[in-house]
Amino acid sequence: RRVLTSGGAASAIEGVGVLAELVRRAAGRIEVLPGGGIGAANVARLVRGTGCGQVHGSFNGADPATVAAVRAALDQPPVSI
């Protein structure tokens, strides 16, 4: 039902193109869960670039404002890259 992947790259942000293609090809049948190197600084770009609805990331030490920003980023509509 779900696959955790960086798109075959060292980090999910480096694999954003492959991840976007996987999301497109999965067409809701399988959830693509990007993971690897995701944090507050790049989550919005990743979500917009892939169209994913969830991410797997480490937000250690993140303050409540950072967590709120991540949630807001996930609520934004995807943008093609």
Residue pairs with C-beta under 8 A, 6 or more apart in sequence:
1 30
1 31
2 30
2 31
2 32
2 33
3 22
3 30
3 31
3 32
3 33
4 33
4 35
4 56
5 12
5 15
5 19
5 22
5 32
5 33
5 34
5 35
6 12
6 14
6 15
6 19
6 34
6 35
6 36
6 37
7 14
7 15
7 16
7 17
7 18
7 19
7 22
7 34
8 15
8 18
9 15
9 18
9 36
10 36
10 37
11 36
11 37
11 38
12 19
12 34
12 35
12 36
12 37
12 38
12 46
12 55
13 37
13 38
13 42
13 45
13 46
14 37
15 34
15 36
16 45
16 46
16 49
16 50
16 81
17 49
17 81
19 32
19 34
19 46
19 49
19 50
19 52
20 49
20 50
20 51
20 80
20 81
22 32
23 32
23 50
23 51
23 52
24 51
26 32
31 53
31 54
32 50
32 52
33 52
33 54
33 55
33 56
34 46
34 50
34 52
34 55
34 56
35 55
35 56
35 57
38 46
38 55
38 56
38 57
38 58
39 57
39 58
39 59
40 59
40 62
40 66
40 69
40 70
43 55
43 57
43 70
43 73
43 74
44 69
44 73
44 76
46 52
46 55
47 55
47 73
47 74
47 76
47 78
48 73
48 76
48 78
48 79
48 81
49 78
49 79
49 81
50 78
51 78
52 78
53 74
54 74
55 74
59 66
59 67
59 70
62 70
